Amino acid sequence: MPIIGKDLSVRDLKKLAHKCRLELIQMLYDAGSGHPGGSLSEIEILLTIYFKYANVDPKNPDWEDRDRVILSKGHAAPGLYVVLANAGFFPKKMYKTLNQPMCLEEPCKIQAGTLTTHAEREIPGIEVSTGALAQGFSVAVGMALAGKHFLKKPYRVWVVVGDGELQEGQIWESAMIASKYGLDNIIAVVDRNRYQVDGATEVVGQLEPLYDKWASFGWEPFVADGHSFEDLMDKFNKALQVKGRPSVVIAKTVKGKGVSFMENTHLWHSQHLKKEHYEKAMAELREAAKADGFDPDELLAEYPRD
C-alpha cells in the first residue's frame, strides 16, 4: 500500500500544519470545549507519521496489514482528528460533531459518526479508544508483540505518548516487555511539551533524565525538534534502522504551539475558547500562515460552514 503523502515536500507538510492548526482552533471554538494545548503541540508529529511513514489506507482503515498508529494521549484527539480528516479518513463535515451532543442529563449517549472528547475506536482511523493514561501505550506494545511473534505480520506500530503520561507506572511496565521481546517493530514518540494538566512536568513529577531512562529500559532513544519535519524524518529514518530493540523519539515541542497565550503553560491544557480567545488565536495563526507564504482563507476553504 502506498504511503498517503509519500511525495509531499517539506513545504507541502508545512502548509498542512498551518491548515490543521487553523481548522483545529475553529473546530474547538465551534464545539465549545476540547484540549487545545496538547493538540497544537502534536501536529507536526502526526503529520509526519501519517503522511510520510505509516502504511495505512484511508479508504480501508481496517486493512489487515496496515501499520497501527495510536495516540496514547487520547485527550489530544482534536489534533488527531484534523490530521485524519486531511488524510481522507472521514469528511470534514464531521468537525461540527465534536463533543456533541453536550447534555447534562442521563441517558446521554454519543451518536454514531460523532467526534468525541477522547479518541474512540468507532471513528475511522482510530485504532483503539484512548484517554485513560498509559493504556494506549500498553495496547501498542501488545499489538507489536502480536505482530512480531504470533501473527508474523509486517506491520509497524507507531504510538504517540504525552510526557505527563510517562508518570504512569504502566508505561514503564510495558516498556520493559517491549525490550524483553525485542520489539523493533514499534516506534514510540514522546510529545515532550513539558506541561500537563496540573503544571510543568518537572514540578509535578520529575521525568529527566528522560533519554537515559528510556535507554536504561532497553530502548534506542533519539531526540528531535518536534516542530521540524526535517528533524523528525531524520530521527524516524534512524529509528527504522534499529534492529532487536524498540525505539523512541523524544520530540521537543511547545505546548499550545502557534498561539502565543497558549504556549508554554498548563492553563490551556483544556479550556473553552471564548470569542476574544478565538479571535486572537485565529489572527495569530493567519499571520503565521501568511509569513510562510500561504493564504489562510485558502487553507480554511474546506472547513464546513453550515
N, C-alpha and C positions, 0 to 999 in steps of 0.2 A: 504494500500500500504506500502511496506517496505521502510525504510529509506535507501538511497543509500549505505552509508558506515557504517551501524549500528554496525557491528562487528569489525571495524577498531580500532587498538590500537593507543595510542598517538604517538608511534614511526612510525606507518604507516602514520599518519597525518603529522608528521614532514618530512617524506620522500616526501609526496605530496607537502608540502610547498616548499621544495628545488626544486622539479621538476617544479612547477608552476613559481617560480622566474626565473629559467634558461630559460624556454620556453618564458616567458614574455619579457625578455631583448632581446632574439633572435628575437622574433616577432616584437618588436618595432624597432629594428635595421633594419630588413628587410623592414619594412613599410616606414621607413624614417621619421616617426612622431608619436606622441602619448603623453600620460601623464604617465610618469614612477613613479613620486614621490608618488602620492596617490594610484596608482595601487599596488605598492610594500607594502604600509602600511596596506592594507586591506586583504591580502592573508589569514592569519590565521582566521580572522573573517568569511570570505566567506566559507572557507573550513569547519569550524565548523558548520555553518548553513546548508550547503548543504549535507555534509557527515555524520552528526550526529543528526540533528534535523528536517530539512524541509521534510515534507511528499510530495515528488514530484516523478514523473516518467519520466525519460529522454526519454523513448520510446513513451510516451504520454504526452507531455508537456502541453497540454491544458485540461487535465483531470479535470473535473468539481470540484471535491472536494479537489484538490491539495492545499497545502499551497502556499501562494503568497509570493515570495521573490523579493524585489525591491531594486535596487541600486539607491538611490536618487541622489547621487553624480555621475551622469552619465558620467562625463568626465573620470572617472577611469574605464571605461568599459573594457580596456585591461586586467586588473586584474580579472574581472568577466569572460571574455572570456576563459582564461586558466583554471579557475575552472570549468566552464560549459563543456568545451571540455574533461577535465579529468573525469568529472562525466558522460560523454556519451551523452550529448545533441546534439552535432554535431561533425563531423570528424575533426581531427586536420589539414587536408589539407586546411581548411578554414583560418588558421592562415595567409596564404600567401595572403589573400584578404584584410587584414586590411588596411583601408583608401585608397583603390583602387576603381576606377581609381582616380588619382590625377591630374585633369585638371584645368586650369585657365579660360577656355572659357565656355560660356553658349551655349547650354544646357549641363550640366554635371550632370548626374544622377547616383546615386549609384545603381549598378545592384543587382538583387536578389542573395542571397547567399553570400553577402559581409559583412564583419565585419566593422562596422562604427566607427567613432571617438567617438561618444556618443552612449549609449545603444539605440537600435531601436527594436520596438516590433516585426518586421519581423524575427528577429534572434531567433531560437529555445531556449527556456528557459528564454527569456526576457519578463517580464510581461507587461511593459509599457515603451515607449520611454522617456528617462530622460536626463538631462543635463542642462535644464533650472532650475536654482537653486530653491529648495524647492518644486517644483511641484510634484516630485516623492513621497515626504513625504505626501503631501496632498492627492494624489491618494491612497496611502497606508491606510491612515486614512479612506478614503471613502470606500475602499474595506472591511476594518474591520467593519465599521458601517453597510454596506450592509450585510455582512456575519452574524453578531450577531443579528441584529434587524429586518432585512427584509427577507433575504433568509433563515435564520435559518440553515446555513451551518456550519460544524465542522471545516472548515479550519482556520489556523492561518496565520497572516501576519507578515513577517519579513522585516524590512526596514533599510538599512544602509545609514546613513547620514554623510556628511562631516562636520567637525567642523566649517569651514569657512561658510558653508551653513546656519549655525544656526544664522547668522546675518540677514537673511531674515525674515521679519515680518510674512510672510506666514507660516513659521514653527510654530510659537507660536500661530497663529490663529487656525491652525489645532490641535495643542497640546491641546488647550482649548476644542475643540469639542470632542476629544478622551476622555478627562477626564469627560466632561459633560455626555457623554453617556456610561461611564463605560466600555470602550473597552479593556477588559482584554484578548482579542484575538490578540492583536498587541504587538510586542516587537521591539522597536527601538534600533539600535546600532549606537552609535556615534564613528566614526573613529577620535579619538582625537589625531591627529598627530601634532597639534599646528601651522601648517603653511597652508597658502592659496596662491593663485596666486600672491598677492601683498606683501606678507611678513608674519610675525608672526601674528597669530590671535589676540593676546592681544595688538598688536600695531595698527592693522587695526581697530579693534572694540572689546572691552573687553568682553569676554564671562564668565569669572569667577565672582562669584562662580557658576559654571555650575551645580553641584549636587543640590545646593539649588534652582536654577532656575527651574529645572525640577520638583523638589518636590513641589515648590510653584504653579506649573501649574497642580498639581494633579496627577503626575506620580510617580511610585515607582522606584527610581533610584538605580542603582548598579554601582560599579566601578571595572574594571577588567584590567589586563595586556593583552592588545590586541594581544600580540605575544605568549601568553601562552595558549595552548589548554586546559590544566587542569583548569586554572583560568576562561577562557571563558565558559567552560562547567559547572563549579561550579555556575557561575552567571546566565547562561541561565537556569539551573535547578531551581534556586531560583526564577527567573522571571516567570517561568512556573507555580509556585505555587501561584502567586499573583492573587487574585480574586477581581473583582469590580472596577479595575482601570488599566490603561495601564502601561507598564514597559519600562524602558530604561536602557541599559547597556552602560556606558561611558567607551569605550575601549581605554586605553592609548597606543598609538602606536608611531612609529618612521617614519616620512616621508622619503621615499626612503629606507626603511629597507633592509639591506643586501648589499648595495653598498655604500662604505664609502663617496664618494664625492657627493652622492645624499642625504645623511642623514641629517636631521635637517636643511634644507634650502628650501626656496621657489623657488630657481633658477631652480630646476628640476621638478617643477610642470608640465610644458610642455616644452619639448625641444628635438630637434633631436640629436640622438646619433651618433657622428662622430666615425670613426673607432677606434681612440685611447680610446674614452669613452667606446665603446662596448667591446673592448679587456680587459680593466681594470675591467669593471663590471663583465664580464663573468669569468675572472680569480678569482676574489674575491668570486663569488657565487660558483664556482667549489671548491675552498679551503674550504668554509664553509660546503659544502656537504660532502667532504672527512672527515672533522673534526668530523662530526656526523656519520661517518661510511658508507656513501653512495657513489656509483660510479657515478660521474657526466655524464660520457659517457652513462651509462645505463639510467640515468634519461632523457637524451636528445634523446634516441634512437627512440622515436615515432615522433620527430619533422620532419615535411615534408621538404625534401631537394630538391625536383625537382620544 
